[in-house]
Amino acid sequence: MNTASAPEATGAESLRARETLKALYGYVRPHRWAVVLGLLLALAGAAGGLLQPLATKALVDRLSSGGTIGTILLAMTVLVLLSMVAEAFGAYVLERTAESVVLAARRSLIGRLLRLRLTEVDRMQPGDLMSRVTSDTTLLRAVSTQAVVSAATGAVTLVAAVVVMAFLDAVLLGVTLGVVAVVGVGAVLVMPKIGQAAERAQAAVGEMSTGLERVFGAFRTVKASGAEERETARVEAAARRAWRHGVRSAKWEAVLGSADNLAVELAFLAVLAVGGARVASGDMPVSTLIAFLLYLFFLMEPVYQLVEAATHYQEGAAAIARIAQVDRLATEKQDRHPSARPAATRTVRPRPASVRFEEVSFRYGTGLPDIHQRVDFEVPGGGMTAFVGPSGAGKSTVLALVERFYEATGGRVLVDGKDVTQWPLPELRSVIGYVEQDAPVLAGTLRENLVFAAPGTTDDEIREVLIRTRLDALVERLPHGLDTPVGHRGTKLSGGERQRIAIARALLRRPRLLLLDEATSQLDAVNELALREVIAETARETTVLVVAHRLSTVTDADRIVVMDAGKVRAVGTHEELVAEDELYAQLAATQLLTTAGRPGG
């Protein structure tokens, strides 16, 4: 059984190695000439070091013959200075290139993350996704340039040194390679362990980011629940896992570094013993032994470079694998289309859009129950259509399918008689204003939040909408008016203020279709009445779809769609449904909206 599975594991590992190298080349390719320049400069610096033992041999021979050594010393000094300059400039070029690689990777990841399908975001942890942009991309810095150049420089220098050592004395070279090979086998076995530990450490860092994002996303709830210690322990557990795997990686790196030094030390002792005997027997001059020993110590640098490159590669491979996972996540197709109408056309009143669901079915994933089961209804352009029903009936999902946050698993969703899957996505969303249930407000100023969906909005348009949504009094109270920061997720605002800002933001978009998901749930009676008037006024110029649990907000709707268990149960006006639909009549009676069969009594 074990022998059968071994080839499969080897094949999978080699495939992964090929994918990693391919991905790595994709990051390096735009900067390949800078990497080549850094490599040439590194080789130039290494060449200076490679020539120094030969210069030392010439110096010893000159001293032995009684000649002058001034010229040789001057040449060695110039050689050292040139090597230093080449190495320093090469290091700068590589570090700069590495930063460029990290920037390109982060830009690519950020662009992709913001275009992910909601189904992907729903199943992933936001904190873990953020850690791939921050900590994982940082590991690319070393593997993308230093590892590549270190491997190339180390290999070329090692080969060159071995060739020169063979020229000096083939017997001593054989002794050296024999010792290095024995120790090198153990080093090769250690390298995969570094990669495994690094990958697990990065995963733990992602868990830590997820835990922190979870806490800060509900900071007041955590404090009100007295859960600081429990949440601290949860995040600390991830931090300890990251520490444990990081220490494990450090342990194997230390073993690898010790093996490097051990190989050179053992080789030095062996060469000293064999070489000393050869010098004593007259088979080799002492200058050759000195030069060979210098080359032996010179080998430490290229061997260290190769070991370092292998270590960086193992760590970088773990990061690349996690980054590659993001590249495999499904994204929305972004057709080219302006996200907002030009200012010149904003004076033209847009035509209301129609909506139709034809036998629509939907579920959030394989194996999960249907949220919609052959939902069928039609909304003509203009007016207000409300969706009511018990929790879990699929009301909010109607709006999500219109926005194409999710794709229907059966049937068709049409806007203006055209299947939403046939609309270019930016064009579809450019005609829709959307107010979601939580009415999120972004960190920034009040002005930035208001014009978030319509950046070209004028001050006069902002002022008009502020009055309509009763936000003008709020602006007057704020210390810096529209330019006042609203805090993280709008923490400096009340729930009702956040909802009114979300509605104002949607109205400034001047949509042809306005989607409101529980848009007045956090408003007091006075502001709710005012917003109901705003929505009714808006419905005369555009199509408004409203999801509501409080029927008081939709009794005046042109049509009400009653949903239950993912199906459309009835469609009609408030009066018609009170008289004809048992579920709606029960909801209305529960909310004291009917007396003797009359609404609002």
N, C-alpha and C positions, 0 to 999 in steps of 0.2 A: 504493500500500500504506500509506504513512504517513498520507495523507489519510483513508483508510478507518478506520484505527485511532484517529485523534484523537478523534472524537466518543465512541467507546466509553470512552476514557480519561477524557474530561471527564465523562461520565455517571457513571462509577465514582467519580470524585473528588467530584462533587456529592452522590452518595448517601452517601459516607463523611462528608462535611461534615454532612449532615442527621442521620446516626446519631450523630455526635459531639455536635452541639448537643442532640439529644434526650437522650443520656446525661448531658450536662452539666446540663440542666434537671432531670433526675431526681435529681441530687445536690443541686441548689440548692433545689428545690421545698419541702422541709420547712422551709427557713430563709428563704423568700422575703420574709416581712415584715421580718426583720432586714436583709436585703439592701436592701429598699425604704427602710428607715429610714436605712441608711448612704448610699444614693443621695441621699436628700433632704438629708441633712446635707452631703454633698459638693457638691450643687448650691447649698446655702446659702452654703458657703464660696466657691464659684466666683462666685456672684452678687456677693459683696463685692468680689472682684477685678474683676468686670466693670464695677462702678460707679466704680471708682477713676479711670480715665481721664476719665470725664465730670466727676468732681469736680475733677480737675486742670484740665480746660478751664475750668470755672467759676471756679477759683482764678486762672488767668491772665487771664480776662476781668475779674474783680473788680480785680486789680492794675492792669490797663490802664485801668480806669475810675476808679482812685484810691479804691476802697471798702475797707472793713475785711475781713480774711480770718480772723478768730478763729473765727467760727461754722463756716466751711467746714473749717478745720483740726481743730476738735473733732469734727465729723461724720466726717471722714476717719479720725481716730484710733479713734473708736467702731466704725466700719465694719471697720477692720483687726482690732481685738480680737475682734469678733463672728465674723468670718470664721475667725480662728485657732481659736477655741473650737469652732466648728461642724466644722471640718476635723479637729481632734484627736479629738473625740468620735466623729465618723463613722469615722475610721481605726480606733479601738478596736473599734467595733461590727463593722466588716468583718473585722478580724483575728480577733476572737473567733468570728465566724460561720465564717470559713475553717477554724479549728481544729475546729469542730464538724462541718464537711463532711468533713474528713480523718478524724476519728474514726468517723463513720458509714460512710465508705467502707471503712475498715480493719475495722470490725466485720463488715460485710457480706462482705468478702473472706475474713476468717478463718473465719467460719461456713461459707462455701461450700467453702473449701479442705479443711476437716476433714470434709466430707461428700462429697468427690469419690469417684467409683468408682475402684477399684484399677486398672482398665484405663487411666484417664486419668493417674493418678499414675505408672504404669509407663512411659508414653511421654513424660512431662514431666520436666524437671530440677528437683528440689526447690529448689535455690538460686535458679533463675530465678523460681519461684513466690513464694519469700520476698521477692525484690526488688520484686515487684509490690505487696506489702503495705507495704513500707518506702519505697523511693525513688519508685516511681511515684505512690503516693498523696500524697506530699509535693508533687508538682507540681500537684495539685488545689488546693492552698492558694491559689495565685496566680490560677489560671484561673477558679476557682469564684466568687470574689467580686471581687478586684481587677480582673480583666480585664473582668468584666461591668459593674462600676460605673465603671471607667475609660472603657470604651467609651461607656456611656450619658452620663456626665458630660462627657466630651470632645465627644461629638456635640452635646449640648444647648448646651454653652458655646460651641462653635464656631459653631453656627447663630446663637446670640444675638449673639455678637461680630460675625459677618458682617452681621447685620441692623443693628446699631448703626453699623458702619463704612459700610454703604450709606447710612444716614441722614446720616452726616457728609460723605461725598464718594463718589459712585458711580464716578467716574473712577479714583480711587486704589484702590478696591476691585477694579475690573477689572484693574488692573495687578498687584495682589497675587495674585488668584486665578489669573491667567495663569502667573505664575512658579511658584506652588505646584503647579499641575496638571502642569507639565512635569517637575518633580522627583518628584512623587507617583507617576507612571507607573513610574519605576524602582524606587521603594520597593515597589510592589505585586508586581513580578516577583521581589523578593528574599524575600518572606515565605515561600513554599513551601519554599525552601531551608533556612530555619531549622527548619521542622517536620521535614523529612527528616533533618537532622543530629541533632535532638533525639531522634527515634525510634531512630536507630541508636546514639546514645550510651546510651539507656536499655537497649537490647538488650545492649550491651556490659557495662553494669553488672550485668545479669542473669547474663551469662556469668561475670563475676568472682565473684558470689555462689555460682554453681554450682561453680566451681573450689574456693573455700574450703570449701564444704560437703563436697565430695568428699575434700579433704585431712583435715579434722577428723573425718570419718566413719571414716577408716582411719589415724589419726595414728601409731600405733605401727608399722604396716606401712610407712608412708612413711619413718619414721626408720630402721627396721631395714633397709630397702632402700637407704638412702643416697640417697633420691630428693628431698631437700629442694630442691636447686638446680633440678632439672627441674620440680618442681611450682611452685616460685616463678616460674620463667620462664613456665609456662603461665598462672598467674594474672596475672602482670605483663603478658602479651600482651593479655589482656582489658582490663586497666587502661589500657594504651596506646591500645587502640582507643576506649575511652570518652573518653580525653583528646583523641584526634585528632578525633573527632566533636564533642566539646564545644568545642574550639578552632574548628572549622569553624562551629559555631552562633554562637560569640562573634564570629567575623569578620563574618558576615552581619548580626548584631545591630549591630555597630559601623558597618557600611555604612548600615544603616537609620537609626541615630541621627545619623550624619553627614548623611544626606540630609535629615533633619528640620531640622537646624541650617542646612544650606545653603539650603534653601527660604526660611527666615525671613531669613537674611542677604541673599540676593539680592533678596527682596521689599523689605527695608528700604532697600537701595541704590536700587532702582527707584522706590520711593515717595518717598524723599528727593529724588531728581532731579526727578521729575515734580511732586511737591508743592512743592518749592522754587520751581520755575518758576511754579506757579500762585499761590503767595504773592507772588512778585515782581511778577506781572502784576495782582495785586489781585483775582483770582478766588476767593481763599480766605483767611480770617484765619489768622494764625500759630497761634492757640490750637487751631484745628481740625487743623492739621498735627501739632501736638504730641500732641493726643489720639489722632489716627489712628496715629501712630508708637507710642504707648503700647499701643494695641490690637493693633498688629502684633506687638509683643513679647509681649503677653498671649496671642496666638494660639499661641505656642510651647508653652504648658502643655497646652491641649486637643489640639493636634497630637501632642505627646509622649504624652499619655494614650492616644490612638488607636493610635499606633505600639506603645506598651507593651502595650496590650490585644491587638493583633494578634500580637505576639511571644509573650506568655503563652498565647494561644490555640493557636499553632502547637506550643509545647512541651507544653501540656496535652492537645492532641489526640493526640499520640504516647502520652502516659501513659494517656489514656482508652481508646485502641485496645488497649493491652496489658491493661488492667484488664477491658475488654469480652471479651477472649479467655477470661479465667477464667469470666466469666458464661456463656460458651457451652459450657464443659466439662460433661460429664454428671455428675450427682450422684445419690446414693442417695435414694430416697423415704423421708422420715422421718415415719412415722405416729406419732401420739401414743400412747405406751405407756410405763409406768414402766420404767426401765432396770434396776431391781433390785427384788426382791420386798420388800414391807414387812416390818419387823422382826417383826410379829406372826405372819407366816406362816413365818418361818424355822425355827420349832420343828417344823413339819410336814415329814416326809421327802417330798421330791418324787418323783413317779412317773417311772421311767426312760422315756426316749423311744425309739421305734423309728425306723429309717432304712431307706429302700429307694431303690435306683437302678434306673430302668426305661429300658433302652436309651439310656443317656446318652452323648452325644457333646459334645466341647468342643474349641475351639481358641482361642488367645489373640488372634488377629486374622486378618483376611482375608489369604489368601495364605500363612498359616503352617500347618504340618502339624497334624493332629489330635493332641491330647494324650490324649483318650478316644475310643474307637471302640465305640459300643453297649455300654457298661459296664452290667452287670446283676447285682445281688446284693441280698440282704435281711438286715437285722440286727434281730432282735426286741429288745424292751425289756429292758435288764439284761445283765450279762455283759460280757466283753471280746472285741472283734473286732480282729484285727491285719491290717495290709496290708503285704505284703512283696513283693520283686521287685527287679530291677536298677534302677540309677539311670535316671531318665527314663521309668519305666514308668507314671507318672501317679498315684502313691500320695498325695503331698501335695495334689494337685489335688482328690482326693476330699474332703478336709477343707475346702478352699477353697470348693468348690461347696456343701457343707452349710452353711457360714457365709454363703453368698451374697456372698462377696468377688467372685465372678464368676458370670455367668449361663450355664447350660448352653445350647449351641447346638442341641441336639437331645435328645429324651427328657425324662424328669422325675426330679427329686430330691424325695423325700417324707420328711417328718419327722412321725411320728405319723399316717401315712396321708394327710397333707395336703401338697400341692405347696408347696415353700418360697417360690415366687413369690406364693402366696396368703397367706402369713403376713405380718402387719405386721413390718417388719424389726427394730425394737427388741424386739418380743415374741419373735421367733425367737432373737435373740442373747441375750436375757435367760435362756434355758433352757440355754445352751451355755457350757461352760468350754473355753477354747482355749489351748494351750501351743504356740507356734510353734517352728520348728526353731532359730532363733537365740536364743530365750529372752531377748528384750530387757528391760532394766531401765531405767526412766526416771530422769532426774536428780531428786533429792529425797531424802527420808528412806526408810529401810527400811519404816517403817509406811505411808507414803504408797504405796509400791509394793505392799505386801501387800493393802491395802484398795482398790486402784485400781478393781477390777471390782465391789466390794461395799462402798460407802462406809459403810453402816450396820452394819458388823461390830463386834461387841463385843470387849473385851480377852480375855475367856474363850475365845471362838472363835479368836482369833488365837493364844493360848497353846496351844490344843489342836492346831492345824494345824502350829505350829512344832515341836512334839514329834514329830508324825507324819512330817514331812519332814526331821527331824534338823537343824533350823535353830536350836534352842534354845541349842546351844553357841555358835553364831555370835553370837547376840544378847548372850550373857553376855560375850563377848570385846570387843564394840564399846564404845567409850567412853561413848556416850550411849544404848546399847540400841537400841530400835526407832526412836528419834528421831535416829539417826546418819545423816548424808548419805552416799549410796552413790556419788557422783561422776557425771560425765557418762557416760551409758550404762552405769552400774554398774562403772566402771573400778576402783573400790576393792575389788571382789569377784572371786573366782575364777570360772571358767566353770561349774564344778559348783555353786557357790553361786547363781549367777544362774539356773541351771536349776531348782534347788530352790525359789527364790523364785517363779519363774514357775508352778511346779506348785502351790505353796501359794496363790498368788493365784487360780488357777483353782479350787482346792478350796473356798476361802472363798466363792466365788460360789454354792456348793451347787447345781451344775448338774444337770439331768436328762440331759444328754449331755455327756461329756467327750472332747475331741479332743486327742490328744497326738501331735505331730509330732517324732519323734526326741527325745523328752523326757528321755532318760537318756544321751545320747551322750557327754556330757562328765563323767560321774560315774565315780568309782573303783569298784572291785568291791564294797566294803563298802556304800557309799551307794547303788549301783545295786540291790543286793539289798534294801536297806531300802525303796527307792522302789518296787521291784517288789511288795513286800508291801503297800505303801500303795495301789498301783494295783489289786491283786487285791482288797483290802478294799473299795475304792471301787466296783469292778465288781459287788459284791454288792448295791449300793444304787442304782447308776445305770448308764447305758450308756456304755461306754468304747470309743472307736475309737483304735487305736494304729498309727502308721506307724513301721516299724523296719527298720533295716539289720542290726542285731545281733539275730539270731534268739534269742539267749539270753534276751532280755527278753520274748519272746512265746510260748515253748514251752508255757506253761500256758494260753494263750488258749482261750476256748470255741470259736472258729472263726478260721481264718486264710484270708485272701483273697490268692491269689497273682496278681500282675499282671505283665504283660509287654507292652511296645509298645502301651500304652494299652488293653489288653483284660484281662478277667478270665480267667485261665488255669485256675484250680482253686480250690475252696473245701473246707476240711476241718480236722480237728485236726492237730496236729504229727505224730502217729503215722501218720495216714491219708495225709498228703501225702508223708511220707518214703517210704512204700511205693508210692504211686500216681502221684506227679508227679515227672518227671525233673528239672525246673528246681529245684523246692524241695529235692529230695534232694541235688542238686549244691550248692546254697547251704548246706544243713545240714552236708554233709560238709566243705565248705571252711572252715566255722567250727567244725569239730570237735565237732558236736553229735550225731553218729551214730557208733555202733560196733556193727557186726553188726546194723544195722537198728534199734538201740535208741536212743531220744533221751537226750541228756545223758551218754552214756557216755564 
